[in-house]
Amino acid sequence: MAKHILVKTKVEAEQLKGRLDKGEDFAALARKFSLCPSKKRGGDLGEIYPGQLVKSVEQVIAKKPLHQVHGPVKSQFGFHLIVTYFRN
């Protein structure tokens, strides 16, 4: 399971990451600021299968440490902040 926040600029992503580092709730910030439809679920991406997401995001979900906010991660959609809770 992973959650993400998608914003247009790296600056926005960095500002949100700073807020997360200070303890603000990931889901609340996703609902307020994310451009992705997943914002309705607090950024929850649901079950993720290989090839379902853009490569840069999939790599973070598959390889980076769990329970940490990673990013900003650039994709053609903008900049992502990603946290992975467990892998299948």
C-alpha beads as a LAMMPS data file, in Angstrom:
LAMMPS data file: protein, C-alpha beads

88 atoms
87 bonds

1 atom types
1 bond types

-500.0 500.0 xlo xhi
-500.0 500.0 ylo yhi
-500.0 500.0 zlo zhi

Masses

1 110.0

Atoms # bond

1 1 1 0.000 0.000 0.000
2 1 1 1.241 3.441 -0.897
3 1 1 -0.033 6.999 -0.768
4 1 1 1.067 9.991 -2.770
5 1 1 0.535 13.680 -3.189
6 1 1 0.840 15.109 -6.694
7 1 1 1.502 18.819 -7.239
8 1 1 2.620 20.895 -10.227
9 1 1 5.938 22.240 -8.992
10 1 1 8.985 21.026 -7.117
11 1 1 8.697 24.022 -4.801
12 1 1 5.146 23.010 -3.795
13 1 1 6.300 19.442 -3.171
14 1 1 9.221 20.614 -1.039
15 1 1 6.954 22.877 1.007
16 1 1 4.529 20.018 1.645
17 1 1 7.388 17.675 2.542
18 1 1 8.513 20.218 5.134
19 1 1 5.030 20.213 6.627
20 1 1 5.029 16.411 6.707
21 1 1 8.448 16.412 8.377
22 1 1 6.935 18.593 11.109
23 1 1 4.216 16.012 11.737
24 1 1 1.252 17.115 9.630
25 1 1 -1.068 14.355 8.450
26 1 1 -0.253 12.928 5.004
27 1 1 -3.876 12.107 4.137
28 1 1 -5.123 15.561 5.136
29 1 1 -2.501 17.285 2.994
30 1 1 -3.260 14.945 0.080
31 1 1 -6.967 15.771 0.290
32 1 1 -6.241 19.493 0.289
33 1 1 -3.375 19.833 -2.213
34 1 1 -3.052 16.779 -4.478
35 1 1 -4.023 17.030 -8.134
36 1 1 -4.607 13.259 -8.400
37 1 1 -8.089 11.742 -8.077
38 1 1 -6.623 9.621 -5.252
39 1 1 -6.847 12.749 -3.085
40 1 1 -10.420 11.719 -2.235
41 1 1 -8.879 8.717 -0.443
42 1 1 -6.152 10.734 1.257
43 1 1 -3.703 9.895 -1.525
44 1 1 -4.198 6.119 -1.185
45 1 1 -3.242 4.443 -4.470
46 1 1 -4.971 1.166 -3.609
47 1 1 -3.531 -2.117 -4.859
48 1 1 -0.606 -1.473 -7.153
49 1 1 0.498 -3.820 -9.917
50 1 1 3.696 -3.581 -11.990
51 1 1 3.237 -1.297 -14.987
52 1 1 0.220 0.450 -13.485
53 1 1 2.012 3.652 -12.450
54 1 1 4.646 5.840 -14.054
55 1 1 8.121 4.331 -13.764
56 1 1 9.587 6.991 -11.464
57 1 1 6.796 6.450 -8.935
58 1 1 6.893 2.648 -9.195
59 1 1 10.628 2.646 -8.501
60 1 1 10.151 4.556 -5.259
61 1 1 7.331 2.271 -4.143
62 1 1 9.320 -0.873 -4.986
63 1 1 12.767 0.095 -3.699
64 1 1 12.778 2.880 -1.136
65 1 1 12.432 2.282 2.625
66 1 1 8.934 1.837 4.018
67 1 1 7.151 4.381 6.239
68 1 1 9.187 7.354 5.002
69 1 1 8.120 10.218 2.759
70 1 1 10.136 10.196 -0.462
71 1 1 10.341 12.923 -3.033
72 1 1 9.843 15.171 -4.738
73 1 1 9.761 12.585 -7.520
74 1 1 9.300 14.019 -11.001
75 1 1 6.967 12.522 -13.595
76 1 1 5.200 13.848 -16.664
77 1 1 2.276 14.718 -14.365
78 1 1 4.218 16.858 -11.905
79 1 1 5.997 16.168 -8.622
80 1 1 5.050 13.408 -6.200
81 1 1 5.569 12.827 -2.506
82 1 1 5.264 9.111 -1.819
83 1 1 5.037 6.949 1.278
84 1 1 4.880 3.152 1.074
85 1 1 3.411 1.208 3.983
86 1 1 3.892 -2.348 2.732
87 1 1 4.628 -4.234 -0.466
88 1 1 2.812 -7.237 -1.904

Bonds

1 1 1 2
2 1 2 3
3 1 3 4
4 1 4 5
5 1 5 6
6 1 6 7
7 1 7 8
8 1 8 9
9 1 9 10
10 1 10 11
11 1 11 12
12 1 12 13
13 1 13 14
14 1 14 15
15 1 15 16
16 1 16 17
17 1 17 18
18 1 18 19
19 1 19 20
20 1 20 21
21 1 21 22
22 1 22 23
23 1 23 24
24 1 24 25
25 1 25 26
26 1 26 27
27 1 27 28
28 1 28 29
29 1 29 30
30 1 30 31
31 1 31 32
32 1 32 33
33 1 33 34
34 1 34 35
35 1 35 36
36 1 36 37
37 1 37 38
38 1 38 39
39 1 39 40
40 1 40 41
41 1 41 42
42 1 42 43
43 1 43 44
44 1 44 45
45 1 45 46
46 1 46 47
47 1 47 48
48 1 48 49
49 1 49 50
50 1 50 51
51 1 51 52
52 1 52 53
53 1 53 54
54 1 54 55
55 1 55 56
56 1 56 57
57 1 57 58
58 1 58 59
59 1 59 60
60 1 60 61
61 1 61 62
62 1 62 63
63 1 63 64
64 1 64 65
65 1 65 66
66 1 66 67
67 1 67 68
68 1 68 69
69 1 69 70
70 1 70 71
71 1 71 72
72 1 72 73
73 1 73 74
74 1 74 75
75 1 75 76
76 1 76 77
77 1 77 78
78 1 78 79
79 1 79 80
80 1 80 81
81 1 81 82
82 1 82 83
83 1 83 84
84 1 84 85
85 1 85 86
86 1 86 87
87 1 87 88
